[in-house]
Amino acid sequence: MLFPSATLAERLESAETSLVVEFARAAERRRPTDVYISQFGGGAAVLAGPTSPFNKMAGLGFAPLDETALAEAEREFAARSIPLRAEVSTLGNPEIFALLASRGYVLSGFENVLGLDLGNPERLPRPAPSVAVRRIGDDETQAWIRIVVTGFLHPDAFDGPPPTESFDRGPLEGVFNDTQSITGMTKYIATLDGIVAGGASMRITGGVAQLSGASTLPEHRRRGVQTSLLAVRLREAAGSCDVAVVTTEPGSKSQQNVQRQGFELLYARAVMVKPAR
């Protein structure tokens, strides 16, 4: 089993921070004037465009915080009338929560970080017999985007708190389009009895496999598509990574799916938001 230590959490939060920054860099190449990136306190604050899902602050709590840099980030978000969303690990320094609260941040919710030890490939899940999963090339990216975004826009109902954020098709398509320029990112399509049914992605960095972008078209759900996408990615990652990680909404179907395949809840991220005034 994976023990949820602060050392492991810092490693996973560092991987998350680097992913957030890479997506912002990709957006910066398209819209240089819309993007703001500041790395401090072991994490980063990123503005990747007016409606980007990557407008956030990540990775704080594992290094001394530079309050001057934090204040600058707050001014940048406020100047664009965008709330500053801070996603903070519960295994980091607890003083960060009091500090953010004193600066006007309000607890908005949580997200869960789950992990799987990849040290024993024989125990990894296997794809469903009726589902085929393959990597795709850049020439198939637009088709992949349509599949994944459509799945995201039709979320499953679940017995848990409501999501802390939601996005329209346009911002999601922009983010998934940027996966083409993210280092270590691989994209997959799943077909069910020969029919395209879902897609997913995976980024490998520093021995960590970040599982992301998993989505099944509504009409093909409950037939092993997500399990198969997960199984293929984990088996590929086992050759170069020691841990796989996924982030889910608390109590969601996604959390249930990965826990059934052996993932363990490592920690939560508190979502604290400073309103734009």
C-alpha positions in Angstrom: 0.0 0.0 0.0 1.0 3.6 -0.4 1.5 5.5 2.8 0.2 9.1 2.5 3.3 10.8 3.9 4.1 14.5 3.5 7.1 13.5 1.4 4.9 11.7 -1.1 2.4 14.6 -1.1 5.1 17.1 -1.8 6.3 15.0 -4.7 2.8 14.7 -6.2 2.0 18.4 -5.6 5.2 19.3 -7.4 4.1 17.2 -10.4 0.7 18.9 -10.3 2.4 22.3 -10.2 4.6 21.5 -13.2 1.5 20.4 -15.1 -0.4 23.6 -14.3 2.6 25.7 -15.4 3.1 23.7 -18.7 -0.6 24.3 -19.6 -0.1 28.0 -18.9 3.0 28.0 -21.1 1.0 26.4 -23.9 -1.7 29.1 -23.6 1.0 31.8 -23.5 2.2 30.7 -26.9 -1.3 31.4 -28.3 -2.2 34.4 -26.3 0.9 36.0 -24.7 -0.9 39.0 -23.2 -3.6 36.9 -21.4 -1.2 34.7 -19.4 0.4 35.3 -16.0 2.7 32.7 -14.4 4.5 33.2 -11.0 6.3 30.4 -9.2 6.9 30.8 -5.5 6.6 28.9 -2.2 7.2 25.6 -3.9 4.1 26.1 -6.0 2.8 28.4 -8.7 0.0 30.9 -9.4 -1.3 30.7 -13.0 -3.6 32.7 -15.2 -4.0 31.0 -18.5 -6.9 33.0 -20.0 -10.2 34.5 -18.9 -12.1 31.2 -18.7 -9.2 28.6 -18.4 -9.6 25.7 -15.9 -6.0 26.3 -15.0 -6.6 29.7 -13.4 -5.4 28.6 -10.0 -2.7 28.4 -7.3 -1.2 25.0 -6.7 1.6 23.3 -4.7 1.7 25.6 -1.7 2.3 24.3 1.8 5.6 22.5 1.4 8.1 25.4 1.4 8.2 28.9 3.0 5.7 31.2 1.5 6.8 34.5 -0.1 3.9 36.8 0.9 5.1 39.5 -1.4 4.8 37.1 -4.4 1.4 36.0 -3.1 0.2 39.6 -2.9 1.4 40.2 -6.5 -0.5 37.2 -7.7 -3.6 38.4 -5.9 -3.3 41.8 -7.6 -3.0 40.1 -11.1 -6.1 38.0 -10.5 -8.1 41.0 -9.1 -7.0 43.2 -12.1 -8.7 40.7 -14.4 -11.7 40.2 -12.1 -11.0 36.5 -11.7 -11.3 34.8 -8.3 -8.0 33.2 -7.1 -8.5 29.5 -6.5 -5.9 28.0 -4.2 -5.8 24.1 -4.1 -3.9 23.2 -1.0 -2.9 19.7 0.2 -4.1 18.7 3.7 -0.6 17.2 4.2 1.2 20.5 3.8 1.9 23.0 6.5 -1.4 23.7 8.2 -0.4 27.3 8.8 -1.0 28.0 5.1 -4.8 27.7 5.7 -4.9 30.3 8.5 -2.7 32.6 6.4 -5.0 32.3 3.4 -8.1 32.8 5.5 -6.6 36.0 7.0 -6.2 37.3 3.4 -9.8 36.8 2.5 -9.8 33.3 1.1 -12.9 31.2 1.8 -13.2 27.5 1.8 -15.1 26.4 -1.2 -14.8 22.6 -1.2 -12.3 19.8 -1.6 -10.9 17.4 -4.2 -9.4 14.0 -3.5 -5.9 12.8 -4.6 -5.7 9.0 -4.9 -2.6 6.9 -5.7 -1.6 3.5 -6.7 1.8 1.7 -6.2 3.0 0.5 -9.6 5.6 -1.8 -8.1 3.7 -5.0 -8.8 2.5 -5.1 -12.5 0.8 -8.5 -12.0 -1.8 -6.9 -9.7 -2.8 -4.1 -12.1 -6.3 -4.2 -13.7 -6.8 -5.7 -17.2 -8.9 -4.2 -20.0 -12.4 -5.6 -20.7 -12.4 -8.1 -23.5 -14.8 -6.0 -25.6 -12.8 -2.7 -25.2 -9.8 -1.9 -27.3 -7.5 1.0 -26.2 -4.8 2.5 -28.3 -2.5 5.6 -28.3 -3.4 8.3 -30.9 -1.2 10.6 -32.9 -1.5 14.3 -33.3 -3.5 13.9 -36.5 -6.3 12.4 -34.4 -6.3 15.0 -31.7 -9.4 17.0 -32.8 -11.5 13.8 -32.9 -10.1 12.9 -29.4 -11.0 16.3 -28.1 -14.6 16.0 -29.3 -15.0 12.7 -27.6 -13.4 13.7 -24.3 -15.2 17.0 -24.0 -18.6 15.5 -24.9 -18.1 13.1 -22.0 -17.1 15.8 -19.6 -20.1 17.9 -20.5 -22.4 15.0 -19.4 -21.1 14.1 -15.9 -22.5 11.2 -13.9 -24.7 12.0 -10.9 -23.1 10.9 -7.6 -23.7 10.8 -3.9 -21.3 13.6 -2.8 -20.9 17.3 -2.7 -21.4 19.3 -5.9 -18.3 20.0 -8.0 -16.4 23.1 -7.1 -16.1 24.2 -10.8 -17.6 23.6 -14.2 -16.8 24.7 -17.7 -18.4 25.2 -21.1 -17.2 23.4 -24.3 -15.0 26.2 -25.5 -12.6 26.4 -22.5 -12.4 22.6 -22.3 -11.6 22.3 -26.0 -8.8 24.9 -25.6 -7.2 23.0 -22.7 -7.4 19.6 -24.4 -6.0 21.1 -27.6 -3.0 22.2 -25.6 -2.2 18.6 -24.6 -0.3 18.4 -27.9 2.5 20.6 -26.5 2.7 19.2 -22.9 5.9 17.3 -22.2 5.3 13.6 -21.4 1.6 13.6 -22.3 0.1 10.7 -24.2 -3.5 10.4 -25.5 -5.7 7.3 -25.8 -8.9 6.4 -27.5 -11.1 3.4 -26.5 -13.4 1.6 -28.8 -16.2 -0.7 -27.7 -17.0 -3.5 -30.1 -15.3 -1.3 -32.8 -17.2 1.9 -31.9 -15.4 4.9 -30.5 -16.6 5.1 -26.8 -14.1 7.2 -24.8 -10.7 8.8 -24.4 -8.1 9.6 -21.8 -4.6 11.0 -21.3 -1.6 10.4 -19.2 1.5 12.5 -18.3 4.7 11.0 -17.0 7.1 13.1 -15.0 9.7 12.2 -12.5 8.4 8.6 -12.0 4.8 9.8 -11.5 2.0 8.9 -13.9 -0.6 11.5 -13.8 -3.9 10.1 -15.1 -6.1 12.7 -16.6 -8.7 13.5 -19.2 -10.7 10.3 -18.8 -14.1 10.5 -20.3 -16.7 8.0 -21.7 -19.5 9.0 -24.1 -22.8 8.7 -22.1 -24.3 6.0 -24.3 -21.3 3.7 -23.6 -21.1 3.9 -19.9 -21.1 1.0 -17.4 -19.5 -1.3 -20.0 -15.8 -1.3 -19.0 -14.5 1.6 -21.0 -13.1 3.5 -18.0 -11.6 0.4 -16.5 -9.9 -0.4 -19.8 -8.5 3.1 -20.3 -7.2 2.9 -16.7 -5.7 -0.6 -17.2 -3.8 0.3 -20.4 -2.4 3.5 -19.0 -1.3 1.8 -15.7 0.4 -1.0 -17.5 2.3 1.4 -19.8 3.3 3.6 -16.8 4.6 0.6 -14.8 7.7 0.5 -17.0 8.9 3.9 -16.0 6.9 5.0 -12.9 6.6 3.9 -9.3 3.3 5.6 -8.6 0.1 6.6 -10.5 -2.1 9.5 -9.3 -5.5 10.7 -10.1 -7.6 13.6 -8.8 -11.4 13.3 -8.3 -14.4 15.0 -6.9 -15.1 13.6 -3.4 -17.7 10.8 -3.5 -17.8 10.8 -7.3 -18.2 7.9 -9.8 -14.6 8.6 -10.8 -13.4 8.0 -7.3 -15.4 4.8 -7.0 -14.0 3.5 -10.3 -10.4 4.0 -9.4 -10.8 2.7 -5.9 -12.3 -0.5 -7.3 -9.0 -0.9 -9.2 -6.8 -0.5 -6.2 -6.2 3.2 -5.8 -6.0 4.5 -2.3 -7.1 7.9 -0.9 -3.9 9.7 -0.1 -5.1 13.2 0.9 -7.5 15.9 0.0 -6.9 19.3 -1.4 -8.8 22.1 0.2 -10.1 24.6 -2.4 -9.9 28.1 -1.0 -11.0 31.0 -3.1 -10.3 34.7 -2.8 -13.2 36.5 -4.5 -12.5 39.0 -7.2 -13.4 42.5 -5.9 
